[in-house]
């Protein structure tokens, strides 16, 4: 089973709107928070294997074979 592809634009927009609409933050502050959240989520979804560095959605079930043909990664490393 494949993980859904990470879409940073959707996450960014949702975070900005949440902090502006629900929390009453300024647009600049909401943008800063959204940038930090997107960067953290992107890093969380990248394989920590030095030979790989592909996103988790490029791995089967996040723990097995990498789907990139030229990659030697056999397990997703968190």
VOTI-407645 format. One record per atom (N, C-alpha, C, O): residue in three letters; atom name; z, y, x. Coordinates in steps of 0.001 Angstrom, whole numbers, plus 500000, padded with zeros to 6 digits. Layout:
BEGIN
+--------+-------+--------+--------+--------+
! residu ! atome !      Z !      Y !      X !
+--------+-------+--------+--------+--------+
!    ALA !    CA !      Z !      Y !      X !
...
+--------+-------+--------+--------+--------+
***
This chain:
BEGIN
+--------+-------+--------+--------+--------+
! residu ! atome !      Z !      Y !      X !
+--------+-------+--------+--------+--------+
!    UNK !     N ! 500000 ! 498817 ! 500844 !
!    UNK !    CA ! 500000 ! 500000 ! 500000 !
!    UNK !     C ! 500000 ! 501237 ! 500883 !
!    UNK !     O ! 500793 ! 501333 ! 501819 !
!    UNK !     N ! 499130 ! 502170 ! 500595 !
!    UNK !    CA ! 499018 ! 503378 ! 501400 !
!    UNK !     C ! 499869 ! 504500 ! 500817 !
!    UNK !     O ! 500009 ! 504631 ! 499601 !
!    UNK !     N ! 500428 ! 505299 ! 501709 !
!    UNK !    CA ! 501179 ! 506474 ! 501276 !
!    UNK !     C ! 500199 ! 507565 ! 500877 !
!    UNK !     O ! 499104 ! 507656 ! 501432 !
!    UNK !     N ! 500589 ! 508392 ! 499914 !
!    UNK !    CA ! 499731 ! 509506 ! 499533 !
!    UNK !     C ! 499584 ! 510449 ! 500717 !
!    UNK !     O ! 500523 ! 510650 ! 501487 !
!    UNK !     N ! 498405 ! 511016 ! 500851 !
!    UNK !    CA ! 498137 ! 511922 ! 501946 !
!    UNK !     C ! 498990 ! 513182 ! 501810 !
!    UNK !     O ! 499157 ! 513712 ! 500711 !
!    UNK !     N ! 499523 ! 513651 ! 502923 !
!    UNK !    CA ! 500356 ! 514847 ! 502957 !
!    UNK !     C ! 499476 ! 516080 ! 502744 !
!    UNK !     O ! 498508 ! 516298 ! 503472 !
!    UNK !     N ! 499826 ! 516877 ! 501742 !
!    UNK !    CA ! 499070 ! 518089 ! 501424 !
!    UNK !     C ! 499975 ! 519297 ! 501636 !
!    UNK !     O ! 500721 ! 519686 ! 500737 !
!    UNK !     N ! 499907 ! 519891 ! 502830 !
!    UNK !    CA ! 500818 ! 520996 ! 503155 !
!    UNK !     C ! 500629 ! 522225 ! 502270 !
!    UNK !     O ! 501594 ! 522943 ! 502010 !
!    UNK !     N ! 499414 ! 522480 ! 501804 !
!    UNK !    CA ! 499174 ! 523659 ! 500968 !
!    UNK !     C ! 499930 ! 523580 ! 499646 !
!    UNK !     O ! 500505 ! 524568 ! 499189 !
!    UNK !     N ! 499924 ! 522401 ! 499040 !
!    UNK !    CA ! 500637 ! 522225 ! 497774 !
!    UNK !     C ! 502144 ! 522390 ! 497965 !
!    UNK !     O ! 502807 ! 523060 ! 497174 !
!    UNK !     N ! 502672 ! 521780 ! 499010 !
!    UNK !    CA ! 504100 ! 521904 ! 499294 !
!    UNK !     C ! 504469 ! 523357 ! 499578 !
!    UNK !     O ! 505472 ! 523860 ! 499072 !
!    UNK !     N ! 503661 ! 524020 ! 500381 !
!    UNK !    CA ! 503905 ! 525421 ! 500741 !
!    UNK !     C ! 503985 ! 526291 ! 499479 !
!    UNK !     O ! 504924 ! 527070 ! 499317 !
!    UNK !     N ! 503001 ! 526155 ! 498595 !
!    UNK !    CA ! 502971 ! 526955 ! 497366 !
!    UNK !     C ! 504164 ! 526670 ! 496467 !
!    UNK !     O ! 504746 ! 527590 ! 495892 !
!    UNK !     N ! 504530 ! 525400 ! 496344 !
!    UNK !    CA ! 505670 ! 525050 ! 495495 !
!    UNK !     C ! 506974 ! 525632 ! 496041 !
!    UNK !     O ! 507807 ! 526122 ! 495279 !
!    UNK !     N ! 507147 ! 525576 ! 497362 !
!    UNK !    CA ! 508370 ! 526108 ! 497971 !
!    UNK !     C ! 508428 ! 527621 ! 497810 !
!    UNK !     O ! 509474 ! 528164 ! 497453 !
!    UNK !     N ! 507316 ! 528311 ! 498069 !
!    UNK !    CA ! 507283 ! 529770 ! 497930 !
!    UNK !     C ! 507618 ! 530177 ! 496500 !
!    UNK !     O ! 508450 ! 531056 ! 496278 !
!    UNK !     N ! 506977 ! 529546 ! 495545 !
!    UNK !    CA ! 507227 ! 529906 ! 494145 !
!    UNK !     C ! 508659 ! 529574 ! 493722 !
!    UNK !     O ! 509263 ! 530322 ! 492954 !
!    UNK !     N ! 509201 ! 528474 ! 494211 !
!    UNK !    CA ! 510580 ! 528130 ! 493879 !
!    UNK !     C ! 511532 ! 529214 ! 494365 !
!    UNK !     O ! 512378 ! 529685 ! 493604 !
!    UNK !     N ! 511400 ! 529612 ! 495628 !
!    UNK !    CA ! 512329 ! 530595 ! 496180 !
!    UNK !     C ! 512125 ! 531994 ! 495609 !
!    UNK !     O ! 513077 ! 532768 ! 495513 !
!    UNK !     N ! 510912 ! 532317 ! 495237 !
!    UNK !    CA ! 510679 ! 533629 ! 494633 !
!    UNK !     C ! 511118 ! 533654 ! 493167 !
!    UNK !     O ! 511808 ! 534579 ! 492740 !
!    UNK !     N ! 510719 ! 532635 ! 492398 !
!    UNK !    CA ! 510981 ! 532618 ! 490961 !
!    UNK !     C ! 512413 ! 532221 ! 490618 !
!    UNK !     O ! 513059 ! 532871 ! 489797 !
!    UNK !     N ! 512901 ! 531171 ! 491236 !
!    UNK !    CA ! 514214 ! 530634 ! 490873 !
!    UNK !     C ! 515366 ! 531276 ! 491646 !
!    UNK !     O ! 516451 ! 531481 ! 491102 !
!    UNK !     N ! 515120 ! 531592 ! 492918 !
!    UNK !    CA ! 516200 ! 532100 ! 493758 !
!    UNK !     C ! 516162 ! 533619 ! 493940 !
!    UNK !     O ! 517143 ! 534213 ! 494389 !
!    UNK !     N ! 515039 ! 534248 ! 493595 !
!    UNK !    CA ! 514929 ! 535702 ! 493690 !
!    UNK !     C ! 514742 ! 536228 ! 495106 !
!    UNK !     O ! 515051 ! 537389 ! 495373 !
!    UNK !     N ! 514244 ! 535403 ! 496014 !
!    UNK !    CA ! 514008 ! 535832 ! 497394 !
!    UNK !     C ! 512768 ! 536712 ! 497460 !
!    UNK !     O ! 511918 ! 536677 ! 496571 !
!    UNK !     N ! 512676 ! 537499 ! 498522 !
!    UNK !    CA ! 511482 ! 538316 ! 498733 !
!    UNK !     C ! 510330 ! 537395 ! 499146 !
!    UNK !     O ! 510540 ! 536250 ! 499545 !
!    UNK !     N ! 509117 ! 537921 ! 499039 !
!    UNK !    CA ! 507928 ! 537135 ! 499394 !
!    UNK !     C ! 507965 ! 536741 ! 500865 !
!    UNK !     O ! 507629 ! 535607 ! 501206 !
!    UNK !     N ! 508369 ! 537657 ! 501741 !
!    UNK !    CA ! 508422 ! 537351 ! 503174 !
!    UNK !     C ! 509439 ! 536259 ! 503485 !
!    UNK !     O ! 509151 ! 535344 ! 504257 !
!    UNK !     N ! 510622 ! 536347 ! 502890 !
!    UNK !    CA ! 511664 ! 535344 ! 503121 !
!    UNK !     C ! 511223 ! 533988 ! 502571 !
!    UNK !     O ! 511436 ! 532961 ! 503215 !
!    UNK !     N ! 510616 ! 533977 ! 501398 !
!    UNK !    CA ! 510123 ! 532732 ! 500813 !
!    UNK !     C ! 509041 ! 532104 ! 501687 !
!    UNK !     O ! 509001 ! 530883 ! 501838 !
!    UNK !     N ! 508162 ! 532927 ! 502265 !
!    UNK !    CA ! 507120 ! 532423 ! 503171 !
!    UNK !     C ! 507726 ! 531817 ! 504430 !
!    UNK !     O ! 507255 ! 530783 ! 504904 !
!    UNK !     N ! 508765 ! 532446 ! 504979 !
!    UNK !    CA ! 509426 ! 531912 ! 506176 !
!    UNK !     C ! 510045 ! 530544 ! 505887 !
!    UNK !     O ! 509914 ! 529610 ! 506679 !
!    UNK !     N ! 510714 ! 530442 ! 504753 !
!    UNK !    CA ! 511336 ! 529176 ! 504375 !
!    UNK !     C ! 510264 ! 528110 ! 504172 !
!    UNK !     O ! 510422 ! 526981 ! 504635 !
!    UNK !     N ! 509184 ! 528453 ! 503491 !
!    UNK !    CA ! 508104 ! 527496 ! 503229 !
!    UNK !     C ! 507467 ! 527008 ! 504526 !
!    UNK !     O ! 507152 ! 525824 ! 504645 !
!    UNK !     N ! 507274 ! 527885 ! 505490 !
!    UNK !    CA ! 506702 ! 527483 ! 506774 !
!    UNK !     C ! 507602 ! 526476 ! 507469 !
!    UNK !     O ! 507123 ! 525484 ! 508019 !
!    UNK !     N ! 508899 ! 526726 ! 507446 !
!    UNK !    CA ! 509844 ! 525807 ! 508079 !
!    UNK !     C ! 509853 ! 524449 ! 507382 !
!    UNK !     O ! 509897 ! 523411 ! 508043 !
!    UNK !     N ! 509811 ! 524453 ! 506063 !
!    UNK !    CA ! 509813 ! 523199 ! 505301 !
!    UNK !     C ! 508553 ! 522394 ! 505582 !
!    UNK !     O ! 508630 ! 521184 ! 505795 !
!    UNK !     N ! 507399 ! 523045 ! 505586 !
!    UNK !    CA ! 506131 ! 522343 ! 505829 !
!    UNK !     C ! 506097 ! 521772 ! 507243 !
!    UNK !     O ! 505648 ! 520642 ! 507436 !
!    UNK !     N ! 506562 ! 522531 ! 508236 !
!    UNK !    CA ! 506583 ! 522030 ! 509613 !
!    UNK !     C ! 507494 ! 520818 ! 509736 !
!    UNK !     O ! 507139 ! 519842 ! 510398 !
!    UNK !     N ! 508662 ! 520867 ! 509107 !
!    UNK !    CA ! 509602 ! 519749 ! 509168 !
!    UNK !     C ! 509017 ! 518510 ! 508501 !
!    UNK !     O ! 509125 ! 517410 ! 509042 !
!    UNK !     N ! 508402 ! 518674 ! 507341 !
!    UNK !    CA ! 507811 ! 517540 ! 506628 !
!    UNK !     C ! 506629 ! 516949 ! 507396 !
!    UNK !     O ! 506450 ! 515731 ! 507420 !
!    UNK !     N ! 505829 ! 517799 ! 508017 !
!    UNK !    CA ! 504697 ! 517303 ! 508811 !
!    UNK !     C ! 505202 ! 516474 ! 509992 !
!    UNK !     O ! 504663 ! 515402 ! 510270 !
!    UNK !     N ! 506230 ! 516959 ! 510687 !
!    UNK !    CA ! 506784 ! 516222 ! 511828 !
!    UNK !     C ! 507387 ! 514893 ! 511396 !
!    UNK !     O ! 507323 ! 513908 ! 512131 !
!    UNK !     N ! 507968 ! 514867 ! 510214 !
!    UNK !    CA ! 508575 ! 513652 ! 509695 !
!    UNK !     C ! 507513 ! 512583 ! 509401 !
!    UNK !     O ! 507806 ! 511388 ! 509439 !
!    UNK !     N ! 506306 ! 513009 ! 509113 !
!    UNK !    CA ! 505235 ! 512080 ! 508744 !
!    UNK !     C ! 504307 ! 511718 ! 509898 !
!    UNK !     O ! 503305 ! 511035 ! 509688 !
!    UNK !     N ! 504621 ! 512163 ! 511110 !
!    UNK !    CA ! 503802 ! 511827 ! 512274 !
!    UNK !     C ! 504466 ! 510679 ! 513037 !
!    UNK !     O ! 505672 ! 510703 ! 513284 !
!    UNK !     N ! 503675 ! 509684 ! 513403 !
!    UNK !    CA ! 504165 ! 508535 ! 514157 !
!    UNK !     C ! 504663 ! 509010 ! 515521 !
!    UNK !     O ! 503966 ! 509748 ! 516218 !
!    UNK !     N ! 505851 ! 508590 ! 515894 !
!    UNK !    CA ! 506455 ! 509021 ! 517163 !
!    UNK !     C ! 506019 ! 508168 ! 518349 !
!    UNK !     O ! 506434 ! 508414 ! 519482 !
!    UNK !     N ! 505187 ! 507170 ! 518089 !
!    UNK !    CA ! 504640 ! 506346 ! 519161 !
!    UNK !     C ! 503735 ! 507225 ! 520024 !
!    UNK !     O ! 502816 ! 507862 ! 519509 !
!    UNK !     N ! 503989 ! 507262 ! 521320 !
!    UNK !    CA ! 503226 ! 508126 ! 522236 !
!    UNK !     C ! 501726 ! 507821 ! 522223 !
!    UNK !     O ! 500916 ! 508715 ! 522468 !
!    UNK !     N ! 501352 ! 506595 ! 521946 !
!    UNK !    CA ! 499938 ! 506218 ! 521933 !
!    UNK !     C ! 499259 ! 506548 ! 520608 !
!    UNK !     O ! 498032 ! 506505 ! 520515 !
!    UNK !     N ! 500038 ! 506874 ! 519588 !
!    UNK !    CA ! 499477 ! 507033 ! 518256 !
!    UNK !     C ! 499419 ! 508496 ! 517809 !
!    UNK !     O ! 498370 ! 509134 ! 517897 !
!    UNK !     N ! 500541 ! 509022 ! 517333 !
!    UNK !    CA ! 500661 ! 510395 ! 516821 !
!    UNK !     C ! 499839 ! 510651 ! 515556 !
!    UNK !     O ! 499502 ! 511799 ! 515269 !
!    UNK !     N ! 499510 ! 509599 ! 514791 !
!    UNK !    CA ! 498798 ! 509761 ! 513523 !
!    UNK !     C ! 499804 ! 509915 ! 512388 !
!    UNK !     O ! 500973 ! 509557 ! 512535 !
!    UNK !     N ! 499349 ! 510445 ! 511261 !
!    UNK !    CA ! 500208 ! 510618 ! 510105 !
!    UNK !     C ! 500554 ! 509269 ! 509478 !
!    UNK !     O ! 499837 ! 508286 ! 509667 !
!    UNK !     N ! 501647 ! 509230 ! 508737 !
!    UNK !    CA ! 502090 ! 507991 ! 508104 !
!    UNK !     C ! 501072 ! 507462 ! 507095 !
!    UNK !     O ! 500995 ! 506255 ! 506870 !
!    UNK !     N ! 500289 ! 508360 ! 506485 !
!    UNK !    CA ! 499292 ! 507864 ! 505536 !
!    UNK !     C ! 498121 ! 507178 ! 506235 !
!    UNK !     O ! 497252 ! 506608 ! 505576 !
!    UNK !     N ! 498094 ! 507230 ! 507563 !
!    UNK !    CA ! 497098 ! 506485 ! 508330 !
!    UNK !     C ! 497603 ! 505091 ! 508716 !
!    UNK !     O ! 496932 ! 504368 ! 509452 !
!    UNK !     N ! 498777 ! 504719 ! 508221 !
!    UNK !    CA ! 499366 ! 503412 ! 508492 !
!    UNK !     C ! 499499 ! 502630 ! 507184 !
!    UNK !     O ! 499744 ! 503214 ! 506128 !
!    UNK !     N ! 499340 ! 501340 ! 507259 !
!    UNK !    CA ! 499530 ! 500499 ! 506086 !
!    UNK !     C ! 501030 ! 500302 ! 505877 !
!    UNK !     O ! 501732 ! 499819 ! 506766 !
!    UNK !     N ! 501515 ! 500680 ! 504693 !
!    UNK !    CA ! 502924 ! 500572 ! 504312 !
!    UNK !     C ! 503866 ! 501261 ! 505298 !
!    UNK !     O ! 505053 ! 500939 ! 505335 !
!    UNK !     N ! 503372 ! 502182 ! 506080 !
!    UNK !    CA ! 504150 ! 502981 ! 507034 !
!    UNK !     C ! 504836 ! 502156 ! 508125 !
!    UNK !     O ! 505504 ! 502732 ! 508984 !
!    UNK !     N ! 504698 ! 500862 ! 508119 !
!    UNK !    CA ! 505382 ! 500056 ! 509129 !
!    UNK !     C ! 504462 ! 499054 ! 509814 !
!    UNK !     O ! 504878 ! 498344 ! 510730 !
!    UNK !     N ! 503214 ! 498999 ! 509369 !
!    UNK !    CA ! 502323 ! 498007 ! 509954 !
!    UNK !     C ! 501201 ! 498680 ! 510728 !
!    UNK !     O ! 501410 ! 499714 ! 511363 !
!    UNK !     N ! 500043 ! 498110 ! 510676 !
!    UNK !    CA ! 498913 ! 498520 ! 511490 !
!    UNK !     C ! 498416 ! 499922 ! 511176 !
!    UNK !     O ! 498344 ! 500327 ! 510016 !
!    UNK !     N ! 498078 ! 500648 ! 512219 !
!    UNK !    CA ! 497464 ! 501963 ! 512081 !
!    UNK !     C ! 496027 ! 501762 ! 511607 !
!    UNK !     O ! 495344 ! 500847 ! 512067 !
!    UNK !     N ! 495571 ! 502602 ! 510700 !
!    UNK !    CA ! 494219 ! 502471 ! 510146 !
!    UNK !     C ! 493140 ! 503104 ! 511017 !
!    UNK !     O ! 491952 ! 502935 ! 510744 !
!    UNK !     N ! 493536 ! 503830 ! 512061 !
!    UNK !    CA ! 492567 ! 504438 ! 512962 !
!    UNK !     C ! 492078 ! 503344 ! 513912 !
!    UNK !     O ! 492873 ! 502743 ! 514635 !
!    UNK !     N ! 490782 ! 503092 ! 513909 !
!    UNK !    CA ! 490204 ! 501939 ! 514619 !
!    UNK !     C ! 490502 ! 501938 ! 516122 !
!    UNK !     O ! 490733 ! 500874 ! 516696 !
!    UNK !     N ! 490502 ! 503082 ! 516754 !
!    UNK !    CA ! 490679 ! 503126 ! 518209 !
!    UNK !     C ! 492140 ! 503200 ! 518640 !
!    UNK !     O ! 492419 ! 503346 ! 519830 !
!    UNK !     N ! 493076 ! 503105 ! 517700 !
!    UNK !    CA ! 494494 ! 503247 ! 518006 !
!    UNK !     C ! 495141 ! 501889 ! 518292 !
!    UNK !     O ! 494812 ! 500889 ! 517654 !
!    UNK !     N ! 496064 ! 501865 ! 519258 !
!    UNK !    CA ! 496747 ! 500635 ! 519634 !
!    UNK !     C ! 498108 ! 500483 ! 518941 !
!    UNK !     O ! 498831 ! 499526 ! 519219 !
!    UNK !     N ! 498461 ! 501398 ! 518059 !
!    UNK !    CA ! 499761 ! 501386 ! 517406 !
!    UNK !     C ! 499861 ! 500184 ! 516465 !
!    UNK !     O ! 498975 ! 499961 ! 515640 !
!    UNK !     N ! 500934 ! 499418 ! 516591 !
!    UNK !    CA ! 501103 ! 498267 ! 515714 !
!    UNK !     C ! 502203 ! 498491 ! 514676 !
!    UNK !     O ! 502274 ! 497755 ! 513691 !
!    UNK !     N ! 503062 ! 499491 ! 514879 !
!    UNK !    CA ! 504124 ! 499784 ! 513927 !
!    UNK !     C ! 504350 ! 501301 ! 513891 !
!    UNK !     O ! 504291 ! 501976 ! 514918 !
!    UNK !     N ! 504611 ! 501821 ! 512685 !
!    UNK !    CA ! 504914 ! 503235 ! 512525 !
!    UNK !     C ! 506307 ! 503502 ! 513081 !
!    UNK !     O ! 507275 ! 502867 ! 512664 !
!    UNK !     N ! 506410 ! 504422 ! 514003 !
!    UNK !    CA ! 507690 ! 504753 ! 514623 !
!    UNK !     C ! 508224 ! 506054 ! 514057 !
!    UNK !     O ! 507547 ! 507082 ! 514079 !
!    UNK !     N ! 509451 ! 505997 ! 513547 !
!    UNK !    CA ! 510078 ! 507200 ! 512982 !
!    UNK !     C ! 510859 ! 507945 ! 514016 !
!    UNK !     O ! 511451 ! 508981 ! 513715 !
+--------+-------+--------+--------+--------+
***
